[in-house]
Amino acid sequence: MDARVASTYNAPAHTRPRAEGPNEPVMTSAAALPSPRSTSAFADALAIARYHIMLVAMTACIVFGWLMTGRYLPWLAIVVGLDWFLINLMNRITDIDEDLKNGIQGTERVARRKRLLTILSLVLMGGSFLGTHLVWPGLTPYRIAVQIIGFGYNYKIVPTPRGLSRFKEIYFLKNFGSSVLFVLTCFAYPLVTNEGARIMSWSGMISLALFFVPFELTYEILYDLRDLEGDKQEGIPTYPVVHGAHRARQIIDGLLLLSSGVLLAGIVSGALGVREGLMLAAPVTQIVFYRPRYRRGLTAHDCIVLTHLGTAQLVLYLVGTYVWLRAGLPANIYL
């Protein structure tokens, strides 16, 4: 998922210019964005950390880790949350100008403490690497890979024909890179830290990952719709910037359909069971939630609520399956 979080204001309707193209929503102009409202230090800290993204990644790690290994992995989920915190914090540090244009909460605090936050994040990263290497040495290469991708997203270290760039400034890779991070932290981390505990077939795990990637990409594009005007000014080649909001909405719908199709194919083929089929509720909920809000113009609050909705569905799935098993019902049903 895009690692950007924002304040929860709504721009007045009269400040929103009409977007181009048929059936386009009214999108908020960056020029009309008010300065981020003065909030408490705690609220700003949550916004800077993008805690909602941390929560959904941590919960996904526990859910998919349990499906693949049969174990609940809360300590590993904390490591996942830490890795996403580091990536998010560095993104806030490097995107100050863009975040100011988009009215992102906590940006002024980040700007005032940019150097200190950079040093602290590097110290925290190094210390955490040492700690997790002592417990799970096999996890270290994957954590390094995650942070390298995070650095590539935030800093100009990615070689291109035009020189060094960021993943964020490269069409397609901007969004796909975030999906790769989720696959690594929510699928690879549980497997490498629980060798020999795998209970799901490789075909089942691949089906789950292929379901998750297009579904996660829809979050990225919805966040990009929210930041359309700011991204235009900064020259960030998101799908809404390159193709327009209407085409971006079509891409979202196509990805939700693809995600559902992959999951259904996994169930029909026997790679996955009916238990995993319950996840079809996620794409359905996504489209029901975002469509009416797209028509009236997506806000920062919408994107945060949508992310929390994803976390809530994962928790409900985890609790529901636990109760199901405690009742002595079949662990899964395969077609």
C-alpha positions as CSV (number, residue, x, y, z in Angstrom):
1,M,0.0,0.0,0.0
2,D,1.2,3.8,-0.6
3,A,2.9,4.8,2.4
4,R,1.3,8.3,2.7
5,V,-1.1,9.5,5.4
6,A,-2.9,12.8,5.6
7,S,-4.9,15.1,7.7
8,T,-8.7,14.7,8.0
9,Y,-9.9,18.0,6.6
10,N,-12.5,18.4,3.9
11,A,-12.0,21.3,1.5
12,P,-15.1,23.4,0.9
13,A,-17.0,22.4,-2.2
14,H,-16.6,25.8,-3.8
15,T,-12.8,25.4,-3.7
16,R,-12.8,22.2,-5.7
17,P,-12.4,22.5,-9.5
18,R,-14.2,20.2,-11.7
19,A,-12.1,17.4,-13.1
20,E,-11.9,16.6,-16.8
21,G,-13.6,13.7,-18.6
22,P,-16.9,11.9,-18.3
23,N,-18.2,10.9,-14.8
24,E,-15.2,12.5,-13.2
25,P,-15.4,13.3,-9.5
26,V,-14.8,16.7,-8.1
27,M,-11.2,16.7,-7.0
28,T,-9.6,19.0,-4.5
29,S,-7.2,21.6,-5.8
30,A,-3.8,21.7,-4.0
31,A,-3.8,25.4,-4.4
32,A,-7.0,25.5,-2.3
33,L,-5.7,23.3,0.4
34,P,-5.6,25.0,3.8
35,S,-2.5,24.8,5.9
36,P,-2.6,21.7,8.2
37,R,-4.6,22.4,11.3
38,S,-2.8,22.8,14.6
39,T,-3.3,19.5,16.4
40,S,-1.8,17.8,19.5
41,A,1.7,16.4,19.3
42,F,0.2,12.9,19.8
43,A,-2.1,13.2,16.9
44,D,0.7,14.5,14.7
45,A,2.9,11.6,15.8
46,L,0.3,9.1,14.7
47,A,0.0,10.9,11.4
48,I,3.7,11.0,10.9
49,A,4.1,7.3,11.6
50,R,1.1,6.5,9.4
51,Y,-0.1,4.2,12.1
52,H,-3.1,3.0,10.0
53,I,-0.7,1.5,7.5
54,M,1.4,0.0,10.2
55,L,-1.7,-1.6,11.7
56,V,-3.0,-3.2,8.5
57,A,0.5,-4.6,7.7
58,M,0.9,-6.0,11.2
59,T,-2.6,-7.6,11.1
60,A,-2.0,-9.0,7.6
61,C,1.3,-10.6,8.9
62,I,-0.6,-12.3,11.7
63,V,-3.5,-13.5,9.4
64,F,-1.4,-14.8,6.5
65,G,1.3,-16.1,8.9
66,W,-1.4,-18.2,10.6
67,L,-2.8,-19.4,7.3
68,M,0.6,-20.5,6.1
69,T,2.2,-21.9,9.3
70,G,-0.7,-22.5,11.7
71,R,1.0,-20.2,14.3
72,Y,0.0,-16.7,15.6
73,L,3.0,-14.4,15.2
74,P,2.5,-11.3,17.3
75,W,6.3,-10.6,17.9
76,L,7.0,-10.9,14.2
77,A,4.1,-8.5,13.6
78,I,5.9,-5.9,15.8
79,V,8.9,-6.2,13.5
80,V,6.7,-5.7,10.5
81,G,5.2,-2.6,12.1
82,L,8.7,-1.3,12.8
83,D,9.8,-1.8,9.2
84,W,6.8,0.0,7.9
85,F,7.3,2.8,10.5
86,L,10.8,3.3,9.3
87,I,9.8,3.4,5.6
88,N,6.9,5.8,6.4
89,L,9.0,8.1,8.5
90,M,11.7,8.4,5.8
91,N,9.0,9.0,3.2
92,R,7.6,11.9,5.4
93,I,11.2,13.3,5.7
94,T,11.8,13.3,1.9
95,D,8.3,14.4,0.8
96,I,8.0,17.6,2.9
97,D,7.2,19.9,-0.1
98,E,4.6,17.6,-1.6
99,D,3.0,16.9,1.8
100,L,2.7,20.6,2.5
101,K,0.9,21.1,-0.8
102,N,-1.5,18.3,0.0
103,G,-2.1,19.5,3.6
104,I,-0.7,16.4,5.2
105,Q,-1.0,16.5,9.0
106,G,2.3,16.7,11.0
107,T,4.4,17.9,8.0
108,E,5.5,21.1,9.7
109,R,6.8,19.2,12.7
110,V,8.7,16.9,10.4
111,A,10.2,19.9,8.5
112,R,11.4,21.4,11.8
113,R,13.1,18.2,12.9
114,K,14.1,16.7,9.6
115,R,17.8,16.1,10.5
116,L,17.0,14.7,14.0
117,L,14.4,12.4,12.6
118,T,16.7,11.1,9.9
119,I,19.4,10.3,12.5
120,L,17.0,8.6,14.9
121,S,15.5,6.5,12.1
122,L,18.9,5.2,11.1
123,V,19.9,4.5,14.7
124,L,16.6,2.7,15.2
125,M,17.0,0.7,12.0
126,G,20.6,-0.4,12.9
127,G,19.6,-1.4,16.5
128,S,16.6,-3.3,15.4
129,F,18.6,-5.2,12.7
130,L,21.0,-6.3,15.4
131,G,18.2,-7.4,17.7
132,T,16.2,-9.4,15.1
133,H,19.4,-11.0,13.7
134,L,20.1,-12.6,17.1
135,V,16.6,-14.1,17.2
136,W,15.9,-14.8,13.5
137,P,19.1,-14.6,11.5
138,G,17.3,-15.9,8.4
139,L,15.1,-12.8,8.5
140,T,18.0,-10.3,8.1
141,P,18.4,-10.6,4.3
142,Y,14.6,-10.0,3.8
143,R,14.6,-7.0,6.2
144,I,17.6,-5.6,4.3
145,A,15.7,-6.1,1.0
146,V,12.6,-4.3,2.4
147,Q,14.6,-1.3,3.6
148,I,16.6,-1.1,0.3
149,I,13.2,-0.9,-1.5
150,G,12.1,1.7,1.0
151,F,15.2,3.7,0.4
152,G,14.7,3.4,-3.4
153,Y,11.1,4.7,-2.9
154,N,12.3,7.7,-0.9
155,Y,15.8,8.5,-2.2
156,K,17.3,8.9,-5.6
157,I,19.3,5.7,-5.7
158,V,17.4,3.9,-8.5
159,P,19.4,3.9,-11.8
160,T,17.4,4.8,-14.9
161,P,18.4,5.9,-18.5
162,R,18.0,9.5,-17.3
163,G,20.1,9.1,-14.2
164,L,19.3,8.3,-10.6
165,S,15.6,8.5,-9.6
166,R,13.2,7.2,-6.9
167,F,10.7,4.3,-7.4
168,K,8.1,6.9,-6.5
169,E,9.0,8.9,-9.6
170,I,8.8,5.9,-11.9
171,Y,5.5,5.0,-13.5
172,F,4.1,1.6,-12.4
173,L,7.1,0.9,-10.0
174,K,5.7,3.6,-7.6
175,N,2.7,1.5,-6.8
176,F,4.1,-2.0,-7.5
177,G,7.0,-1.4,-5.1
178,S,4.6,-1.0,-2.2
179,S,2.9,-4.3,-3.1
180,V,6.3,-6.0,-3.1
181,L,6.9,-4.7,0.4
182,F,3.6,-6.1,1.6
183,V,4.4,-9.5,0.1
184,L,7.8,-9.5,1.8
185,T,6.6,-8.4,5.2
186,C,3.3,-10.4,5.3
187,F,4.3,-13.5,3.4
188,A,8.1,-14.0,3.4
189,Y,8.7,-12.9,7.0
190,P,6.4,-15.5,8.5
191,L,7.9,-18.3,6.3
192,V,11.6,-17.6,6.9
193,T,11.1,-17.2,10.7
194,N,9.1,-20.5,11.0
195,E,11.0,-22.9,8.9
196,G,9.4,-26.4,8.9
197,A,6.1,-25.1,10.1
198,R,4.5,-24.5,6.7
199,I,1.1,-26.1,6.5
200,M,-0.2,-24.6,3.3
201,S,0.8,-25.8,-0.2
202,W,3.0,-23.6,-2.4
203,S,0.2,-23.3,-4.9
204,G,-2.1,-22.0,-2.1
205,M,0.4,-19.4,-0.9
206,I,1.1,-18.2,-4.4
207,S,-2.7,-17.9,-5.0
208,L,-3.0,-15.8,-1.8
209,A,-0.1,-13.6,-2.8
210,L,-1.5,-13.1,-6.3
211,F,-4.9,-12.2,-4.7
212,F,-3.3,-9.8,-2.4
213,V,-1.1,-7.8,-4.8
214,P,-3.9,-6.4,-7.1
215,F,-6.1,-5.8,-4.1
216,E,-3.4,-3.9,-2.3
217,L,-2.7,-1.8,-5.5
218,T,-6.3,-0.5,-5.3
219,Y,-5.4,1.2,-2.0
220,E,-2.3,2.8,-3.6
221,I,-4.4,4.3,-6.5
222,L,-7.1,5.5,-4.1
223,Y,-4.5,7.4,-2.1
224,D,-3.1,8.8,-5.4
225,L,-6.6,10.0,-6.3
226,R,-6.7,11.9,-3.0
227,D,-3.3,13.5,-3.8
228,L,-4.0,14.2,-7.4
229,E,-3.3,17.9,-7.5
230,G,-0.2,17.8,-5.3
231,D,1.2,14.9,-7.4
232,K,0.6,16.9,-10.5
233,Q,2.6,19.9,-9.2
234,E,5.5,17.6,-8.1
235,G,5.5,15.6,-11.4
236,I,4.8,12.3,-9.7
237,P,3.6,9.9,-12.5
238,T,0.7,8.2,-10.6
239,Y,-2.1,6.5,-12.6
240,P,-4.5,9.4,-11.9
241,V,-1.9,12.0,-13.0
242,V,-1.0,10.1,-16.2
243,H,-4.4,8.7,-17.2
244,G,-6.9,10.9,-15.4
245,A,-9.2,10.2,-12.5
246,H,-11.8,8.4,-14.6
247,R,-9.3,5.9,-16.1
248,A,-7.7,5.4,-12.6
249,R,-11.1,4.4,-11.3
250,Q,-11.5,1.9,-14.1
251,I,-8.1,0.5,-13.2
252,I,-9.2,0.1,-9.6
253,D,-12.3,-1.8,-10.6
254,G,-10.3,-4.0,-12.9
255,L,-7.8,-4.8,-10.1
256,L,-10.6,-5.7,-7.7
257,L,-12.1,-8.0,-10.4
258,L,-8.7,-9.5,-11.0
259,S,-8.1,-10.0,-7.3
260,S,-11.5,-11.8,-6.9
261,G,-10.9,-13.9,-10.0
262,V,-7.5,-15.1,-8.7
263,L,-9.0,-16.1,-5.3
264,L,-11.9,-18.0,-7.0
265,A,-9.4,-19.8,-9.3
266,G,-7.4,-20.9,-6.3
267,I,-10.5,-22.3,-4.6
268,V,-11.8,-24.0,-7.7
269,S,-8.4,-25.6,-8.4
270,G,-8.2,-26.9,-4.8
271,A,-5.1,-24.7,-4.0
272,L,-7.2,-22.9,-1.4
273,G,-10.3,-23.8,0.6
274,V,-13.6,-22.2,1.3
275,R,-12.1,-20.7,4.4
276,E,-9.9,-18.5,2.3
277,G,-12.9,-17.8,0.0
278,L,-14.2,-15.6,2.8
279,M,-11.7,-13.0,1.8
280,L,-13.8,-12.3,-1.3
281,A,-15.7,-10.0,1.1
282,A,-12.7,-7.6,0.9
283,P,-12.9,-6.6,-2.8
284,V,-16.7,-6.3,-2.4
285,T,-16.4,-4.1,0.6
286,Q,-13.8,-2.0,-1.1
287,I,-16.0,-1.1,-4.1
288,V,-19.1,-0.5,-2.0
289,F,-17.1,1.9,0.2
290,Y,-15.1,3.8,-2.3
291,R,-17.5,4.3,-5.2
292,P,-19.9,6.9,-3.5
293,R,-16.9,8.7,-2.0
294,Y,-15.2,8.8,-5.3
295,R,-18.2,10.5,-6.9
296,R,-18.2,13.3,-4.3
297,G,-14.4,13.5,-4.1
298,L,-12.1,11.4,-2.0
299,T,-10.7,12.9,1.2
300,A,-7.8,12.0,3.5
301,H,-10.3,10.8,6.1
302,D,-11.9,8.4,3.5
303,C,-8.5,6.8,2.8
304,I,-7.7,6.4,6.5
305,V,-11.1,4.9,7.2
306,L,-10.8,2.6,4.3
307,T,-7.4,1.3,5.6
308,H,-8.9,0.8,9.1
309,L,-11.8,-1.1,7.4
310,G,-9.2,-3.5,5.9
311,T,-7.6,-4.0,9.3
312,A,-11.0,-4.6,10.8
313,Q,-11.9,-7.3,8.2
314,L,-8.6,-9.1,8.9
315,V,-9.3,-9.1,12.6
316,L,-12.8,-10.3,12.1
317,Y,-11.4,-13.1,9.8
318,L,-8.9,-14.1,12.5
319,V,-11.4,-14.1,15.4
320,G,-14.1,-15.8,13.3
321,T,-11.8,-18.7,12.3
322,Y,-10.5,-19.0,15.8
323,V,-14.1,-19.4,17.2
324,W,-14.9,-21.8,14.3
325,L,-12.0,-24.1,15.2
326,R,-12.7,-23.9,19.0
327,A,-16.2,-25.1,18.2
328,G,-14.7,-28.2,16.7
329,L,-15.9,-27.5,13.1
330,P,-13.8,-28.6,10.1
331,A,-10.6,-26.5,9.7
332,N,-11.3,-26.0,6.0
333,I,-13.4,-27.4,3.1
334,Y,-11.8,-28.0,-0.3
335,L,-13.8,-28.3,-3.5
